[in-house]
Structures are given as C-alpha cells and as structure tokens.
Amino acid sequence: MTDFAYNFPFVPASQSLVANSGAANLPRSFIREAHPGDVAQLTELLASSFYHRTGWLYWAYPVIKLGIQEDLRQRIKGEKSNYLCLTALTSTSEEAKIPVSPRMAGTVEVSQRQAWPWQGMSPHYAYVSNLAVAPGFRRRGIAGRLLATCETLVLGWQLRDLYLHVMADNLPARRLYQKAGFHLCRSEETAATWLGLQPRRLLLHKPLT
Ligand SMILES: CC(C)(COP(=O)(O)OP(=O)(O)OC[C@H]1O[C@@H](n2cnc3c(N)ncnc32)[C@H](O)[C@@H]1OP(=O)(O)O)[C@@H](O)C(=O)NCCC(=O)NCCS
C-alpha cells in the first residue's frame, strides 16, 4: 500500500453526514465520498487543474466547465455501486473550531471496468481518473492519500488491478504514480500524436496485494 506521511483518513459517507448535521466531530483533514452538493467546487477544481485559461481556451473555458459540471453531476447523482468520486477536505486548526465547511483540496474518481481479451489487461479492473489537487495544497501528499484511499476501496470491491492514464508530458503526475507503485503497461498513440498535436497517453498499472 502507498505510504504517504500526510494524514487524510477516509470518513465513510454515513459519518460525514452525521458530522454535517453537527452531531459528530470530523478530523481537520479527511477524505470522503463526494455528494451532489460538491459539484460546483469539484468542477472549479477540475477545470482549473486541467485547462489553462489562455489563447482560445480563454473563450472556450465556460463551455468546458459546463461540460465537466454536467458529466460530474450525472456520475455523482447516479450513485452506482461500481463508481466513487472522492474529495479531500481540509481546514486550518482555527477554522476547524468554528462551524464552516472545510476547503476542498483534492479529488479523484475510481470505477470498476471490464476489459476485452485483446486489450491485454485484467478482465475485471479498477480505473482511476480525474485526480487533481488545488494549486495551494500541492506537494503535501494529498494526491498520494487519495490514491491510497482508492486502493483500499478497490480491494474492498475484490479487485486486484488498478489502471490509469497519464499524458507523457505530465511529469509531476508521472513522478507521483511512479512513487505510488504504478508501472508502464503501454504507450498509446493517436493521429494527433503523429501530427505532433498531442503527447502520447501512457497506460499505467498497479497490481494490488
Ligand atoms: C499531479 C498532482 C495530482 C499531484 O498532487 P500533489 O498532492 O501535489 O501530489 P503529492 O504531494 O501527493 O506528491 C507525491 C509525489 O509525487 C511527485 N510529485 C508531485 N508533484 C510534483 C511536481 N510538481 N514535481 C515533481 N514531482 C512531483 C513527488 O515525488 C511527490 O513526492 P514528494 O513531494 O515527497 O517529492 C497535482 O499536481 C495536480 O493536480 N496536477 C494537475 C492535474 C493533473 O495533472 N492530474 C493528474 C492527471 S493524470
């Protein structure tokens, strides 16, 4: 299991709902399942992490955000047993003493999938996507904690293989995944790669024990 120093325990949905009602205390920093009320903050976090508001993207940004928001809303509202969106929340020690919502520091999604025999993957596996940590919270081990939580939940699904994609030019993410124990499964190229418009996509794999 990935070992990261920063402590973000996973709080089950039932416990975080009780805490929201003021009936229980939560740790200062924790990871919980996202709920529909998180969609606006999650959208902001994902859009700002994956798209830069420069050039033509400056004009397309609101449309991109809308697309992210609707997709997220559908996925989270769906409450499927084979899908989870997690969010890492944190507050300073002062903020934790007063009843304000903790700030959203990071997010990740994990789902159960099936592979075709010719894909060269395990027939039943878990897939991680949309991992993002807000700029002000980076390099504190939050992405590592989110991945470690995914691993625990995936083992609970009785799955032993975790896959994800990363763009070849995303060096911070590649270092993170390497540190978390992922290794290269295959490098994927498309017409856009051949034309030099897009970097290669790397499929990474981590067998869980
Ligand atoms: C990639 C990302 C999720 C990392 O989040 P994070 O919380 O800062 O990562 P962690 O603090 O858990 O980092 C764990 C390890 O990953 C590596 N790492 C993370 N960010 C790095 C960076 N900018 N440069 C080099 N290594 C980095 C380091 O080895 C780090 O360990 P260390 O801090 O002890 O050196 C974050 O930078 C991000 O949201 N980026 C934009 C969205 C994105 O690219 N997501 C991944 C899509 S595949």
PDBQT file of the ligand as one rigid body, heavy atoms in Angstrom, charges set to zero:
ROOT
HETATM    1  C1  LIG A 301      -0.266  15.743 -10.142  1.00  0.00    +0.000 C 
HETATM    2  C2  LIG A 301      -0.968  16.235  -8.879  1.00  0.00    +0.000 C 
HETATM    3  C3  LIG A 301      -2.294  15.496  -8.728  1.00  0.00    +0.000 C 
HETATM    4  C4  LIG A 301      -0.053  15.929  -7.667  1.00  0.00    +0.000 C 
HETATM    5  O1  LIG A 301      -0.759  16.275  -6.478  1.00  0.00    +0.000 OA
HETATM    6  P1  LIG A 301       0.009  16.521  -5.095  1.00  0.00    +0.000 P 
HETATM    7  O2  LIG A 301      -0.971  16.448  -3.991  1.00  0.00    +0.000 OA
HETATM    8  O3  LIG A 301       0.838  17.741  -5.199  1.00  0.00    +0.000 OA
HETATM    9  O4  LIG A 301       0.966  15.260  -5.053  1.00  0.00    +0.000 OA
HETATM   10  P2  LIG A 301       1.688  14.687  -3.741  1.00  0.00    +0.000 P 
HETATM   11  O5  LIG A 301       2.004  15.796  -2.800  1.00  0.00    +0.000 OA
HETATM   12  O6  LIG A 301       0.890  13.541  -3.220  1.00  0.00    +0.000 OA
HETATM   13  O7  LIG A 301       3.051  14.170  -4.390  1.00  0.00    +0.000 OA
HETATM   14  C5  LIG A 301       3.565  12.879  -4.181  1.00  0.00    +0.000 C 
HETATM   15  C6  LIG A 301       4.831  12.739  -5.012  1.00  0.00    +0.000 C 
HETATM   16  O8  LIG A 301       4.552  12.969  -6.395  1.00  0.00    +0.000 OA
HETATM   17  C7  LIG A 301       5.671  13.642  -7.019  1.00  0.00    +0.000 C 
HETATM   18  N1  LIG A 301       5.264  14.986  -7.422  1.00  0.00    +0.000 N 
HETATM   19  C8  LIG A 301       4.071  15.588  -7.222  1.00  0.00    +0.000 A 
HETATM   20  N2  LIG A 301       4.061  16.829  -7.773  1.00  0.00    +0.000 NA
HETATM   21  C9  LIG A 301       5.286  17.010  -8.324  1.00  0.00    +0.000 A 
HETATM   22  C10 LIG A 301       5.894  18.071  -9.023  1.00  0.00    +0.000 A 
HETATM   23  N3  LIG A 301       5.244  19.217  -9.292  1.00  0.00    +0.000 N 
HETATM   24  N4  LIG A 301       7.170  17.911  -9.469  1.00  0.00    +0.000 NA
HETATM   25  C11 LIG A 301       7.827  16.773  -9.229  1.00  0.00    +0.000 A 
HETATM   26  N5  LIG A 301       7.316  15.716  -8.544  1.00  0.00    +0.000 NA
HETATM   27  C12 LIG A 301       6.065  15.839  -8.105  1.00  0.00    +0.000 A 
HETATM   28  C13 LIG A 301       6.742  13.713  -5.939  1.00  0.00    +0.000 C 
HETATM   29  O9  LIG A 301       7.504  12.539  -5.997  1.00  0.00    +0.000 OA
HETATM   30  C14 LIG A 301       5.900  13.747  -4.665  1.00  0.00    +0.000 C 
HETATM   31  O10 LIG A 301       6.589  13.331  -3.542  1.00  0.00    +0.000 OA
HETATM   32  P3  LIG A 301       7.490  14.401  -2.730  1.00  0.00    +0.000 P 
HETATM   33  O11 LIG A 301       6.644  15.630  -2.525  1.00  0.00    +0.000 OA
HETATM   34  O12 LIG A 301       7.820  13.666  -1.465  1.00  0.00    +0.000 OA
HETATM   35  O13 LIG A 301       8.680  14.678  -3.593  1.00  0.00    +0.000 OA
HETATM   36  C15 LIG A 301      -1.207  17.780  -8.922  1.00  0.00    +0.000 C 
HETATM   37  O14 LIG A 301      -0.004  18.406  -9.286  1.00  0.00    +0.000 OA
HETATM   38  C16 LIG A 301      -2.299  18.202  -9.894  1.00  0.00    +0.000 C 
HETATM   39  O15 LIG A 301      -3.461  18.284  -9.526  1.00  0.00    +0.000 OA
HETATM   40  N6  LIG A 301      -1.934  18.463 -11.173  1.00  0.00    +0.000 N 
HETATM   41  C17 LIG A 301      -2.915  18.919 -12.186  1.00  0.00    +0.000 C 
HETATM   42  C18 LIG A 301      -3.885  17.807 -12.581  1.00  0.00    +0.000 C 
HETATM   43  C19 LIG A 301      -3.154  16.565 -13.040  1.00  0.00    +0.000 C 
HETATM   44  O16 LIG A 301      -2.193  16.619 -13.803  1.00  0.00    +0.000 OA
HETATM   45  N7  LIG A 301      -3.653  15.390 -12.580  1.00  0.00    +0.000 N 
HETATM   46  C20 LIG A 301      -3.117  14.102 -12.968  1.00  0.00    +0.000 C 
HETATM   47  C21 LIG A 301      -3.807  13.622 -14.179  1.00  0.00    +0.000 C 
HETATM   48  S1  LIG A 301      -3.166  12.081 -14.737  1.00  0.00    +0.000 SA
ENDROOT
TORSDOF 0
